[in-house]
Amino acid sequence: MQYRHQSPATRPLPTKQQSGFTLVEIAIVLVIVGLLLGAVLKGQELIFNTKVKSTYNMSRETAAALYAYQDRYRINPGDDNQATIRFPNAAPAVVNGTGDGLIAYGSRCQNPGVANVGENCNALHHLRVAGFIAGAGNEGLRTAFGGLASPARWENYFPQAGNNPAMGYDSRGVTHKIMNTIDISFDDGNPATGSIRCRNLAAYDLANPDNRVPTWCSAAM
C-alpha cells in the first residue's frame, strides 16, 4: 500500500462547528423575560394597592366599632369614665377616661401595658374588652404596612380640624407614597384639605415617595 504525502499547504484545514442562539431564539427569550418582569411589577402594584385599601379601611372599621360602643354605653371609648366598673375583670385592667366627650391623644400606643398613656390608647383597650375589635390591651393598631395607628380627637392630629374622632397614622409607619395614594384614592388628593390630612407639609416631599411622612397623617372617622 502506498501513502500519499500531503504538504501543509495542500492539506485541508479542519472545520469548526459554530453554535449559538439565532435571532428568533433571542427574541423569544426577551419576550419571555419582559412578560415575567411585567407580571412581577403588576403583582407588586396589586399588593401595594391592597395594602393601601386595608390601611384606609382600618379607619372605617374602627369608626364602626367606636360608634357601636357609643350606642351601647352612651360615651366614647377611651373617654369612658365608668370603664373600670363596666369591665372589672379585664386583664390588663382598663383605665377610665375623663368623660369630657373627647378622645385625647397621649402616646403612640406602641406596646401593651402602662407605657401606652392617653385616651387614644385606652380607647382601643375599651373597644377590645367590649368585644368590638381584636388585639391585646391598649396596644396600637397595626396597618398593613406595619405602622401604628390609633383613634383620637382629630384636632390632636391636625390643628383646628375639630373635635370629631379621627384615625391617626404614625409617621414612622407610612411613606409619602402610601399617604398620597390613600388621599388620591379616597379623598381629594390634597394633604392639606379634605377628610385625609397630613401635617408639616413643607416636608411632605412627593419627589421622594419612599421617604417617611414627617409627622402624623389622619383620616376623619
C-alpha positions in Angstrom: 0.0 0.0 0.0 1.3 3.4 -0.9 0.7 6.5 1.2 0.5 9.9 -0.5 2.0 12.7 1.5 0.2 16.0 1.6 2.1 19.1 2.3 0.8 21.5 4.9 -0.1 23.9 2.1 -2.4 21.4 0.4 -3.7 19.6 3.4 -7.4 20.6 4.1 -8.0 22.7 7.3 -10.3 21.2 10.0 -13.7 22.9 10.0 -15.1 24.5 13.3 -18.6 23.7 14.5 -20.2 27.0 15.3 -23.1 27.1 17.8 -25.2 29.9 19.3 -28.7 31.4 19.5 -30.5 32.6 16.5 -32.1 36.0 16.4 -35.5 34.3 16.7 -34.5 32.4 19.8 -33.0 35.6 21.4 -36.3 37.5 20.6 -38.4 34.7 22.2 -36.2 34.8 25.4 -36.5 38.6 25.5 -40.3 38.4 25.2 -40.5 35.8 28.0 -38.3 37.9 30.2 -40.4 41.0 29.5 -43.6 39.1 30.4 -42.1 37.9 33.6 -40.9 41.3 34.7 -44.3 42.8 33.8 -46.1 40.1 35.8 -43.8 40.8 38.8 -44.3 44.5 38.7 -48.1 44.1 38.2 -48.1 41.8 41.2 -46.2 44.3 43.3 -48.6 47.0 42.3 -51.6 44.9 43.2 -50.1 44.0 46.6 -49.4 47.7 47.3 -52.9 48.8 46.4 -54.4 46.1 48.5 -52.4 47.3 51.5 -53.4 50.9 50.8 -57.0 49.9 50.8 -56.6 47.9 54.0 -54.8 50.8 55.7 -57.6 53.2 54.9 -60.4 50.7 55.7 -58.8 50.4 59.2 -60.3 53.8 60.0 -63.7 52.8 58.6 -63.8 49.6 60.7 -62.6 51.3 63.8 -65.2 54.1 63.3 -67.9 51.4 63.1 -66.6 49.9 66.4 -66.4 53.3 68.0 -70.0 54.2 67.1 -71.2 50.8 68.3 -69.5 51.5 71.7 -71.2 54.9 71.8 -74.6 53.3 71.1 -74.2 50.7 73.8 -72.7 52.8 76.6 -73.6 56.4 75.5 -69.9 57.5 75.8 -66.8 57.4 73.7 -64.3 54.6 74.3 -61.2 55.8 75.9 -63.1 58.8 77.3 -65.4 56.4 79.3 -65.2 57.4 83.0 -67.1 54.2 84.0 -64.9 51.7 82.2 -63.4 50.1 85.4 -67.0 49.5 86.6 -68.1 48.1 83.2 -65.1 45.8 82.8 -64.0 44.9 86.3 -62.4 41.6 85.2 -60.4 43.0 82.3 -56.8 41.8 82.1 -54.8 44.0 81.9 -57.1 46.4 83.9 -58.7 49.2 81.9 -58.2 52.8 82.7 -61.0 55.4 83.0 -61.2 58.4 80.8 -62.2 62.0 81.8 -65.8 61.8 80.5 -65.5 65.1 78.7 -66.8 63.8 75.4 -63.4 63.8 73.7 -60.8 61.2 72.9 -57.5 62.9 73.9 -54.1 61.8 72.4 -51.4 60.7 74.8 -48.8 58.4 73.1 -48.1 56.2 70.1 -49.7 53.1 71.7 -46.6 51.1 70.7 -46.7 48.2 73.2 -49.3 46.7 75.5 -49.2 47.9 79.1 -48.9 51.0 81.2 -46.4 52.7 78.9 -49.2 53.5 76.5 -50.8 56.5 78.1 -53.7 58.6 76.7 -57.3 58.1 75.9 -56.4 57.2 72.3 -54.7 54.0 73.6 -57.3 53.4 76.2 -60.0 53.7 73.5 -58.5 50.6 71.8 -58.5 48.7 75.1 -62.1 49.7 75.9 -63.2 48.5 72.4 -61.3 45.2 72.8 -62.8 44.3 76.2 -66.2 45.3 74.9 -65.7 42.8 72.1 -65.7 45.2 69.2 -62.2 44.8 67.9 -59.4 42.2 68.3 -56.0 42.8 69.9 -54.1 43.0 73.2 -54.7 45.6 75.8 -54.1 49.2 74.8 -51.6 48.3 72.0 -51.9 50.4 68.9 -53.5 49.1 65.7 -51.1 47.8 63.0 -51.6 48.9 59.4 -50.9 46.5 56.5 -47.6 48.3 56.1 -46.6 47.6 59.7 -47.1 51.2 61.1 -49.1 52.1 64.2 -52.5 53.8 64.3 -55.0 54.9 66.9 -58.2 56.9 67.1 -58.2 60.3 68.9 -59.8 63.8 68.6 -59.0 65.0 65.1 -57.5 68.3 66.4 -54.9 66.3 68.3 -53.5 65.1 64.9 -54.4 68.1 62.8 -54.7 71.5 64.4 -58.0 73.3 64.0 -59.6 70.2 62.4 -62.3 69.9 65.1 -63.2 67.5 67.9 -64.6 64.6 65.9 -62.6 61.4 66.2 -60.1 60.6 63.5 -57.6 57.8 62.8 -54.0 58.9 63.2 -51.3 57.2 61.3 -47.8 57.2 62.8 -45.3 58.9 60.6 -42.8 56.1 61.2 -45.2 53.6 59.6 -46.2 55.3 56.3 -44.4 56.9 53.4 -45.3 59.9 51.3 -46.3 57.5 48.5 -48.6 55.5 50.8 -50.5 58.5 52.2 -50.6 60.2 48.8 -52.2 57.1 47.3 -54.7 56.9 50.1 -55.5 60.6 49.7 -56.0 60.3 45.9 -58.0 57.1 46.2 -60.3 58.0 49.0 -60.3 61.8 49.3 -59.3 65.0 47.3 -55.6 64.2 46.8 -54.6 67.3 48.8 -52.8 66.6 52.1 -53.9 70.0 53.5 -57.7 69.6 52.9 -60.5 67.1 52.9 -61.0 64.2 55.3 -57.5 62.8 55.0 -54.7 65.3 56.0 -51.1 65.5 57.0 -49.1 68.0 59.0 -45.7 69.7 58.3 -46.4 69.9 54.6 -43.1 71.6 53.9 -41.5 68.2 54.4 -44.2 66.3 52.5 -42.0 65.6 49.6 -43.6 63.6 46.7 -40.4 63.8 44.8 -39.0 61.3 47.2 -42.1 59.0 47.6 -40.4 56.3 49.7 -39.5 58.8 52.5 -41.4 58.6 55.7 -44.1 61.2 56.2 -42.5 63.6 58.6 -45.4 63.8 61.0 -48.8 62.4 61.7 -51.4 62.0 59.0 -55.0 61.4 59.9 -58.3 60.3 58.4 -61.6 61.6 59.7 -63.9 58.9 61.2 
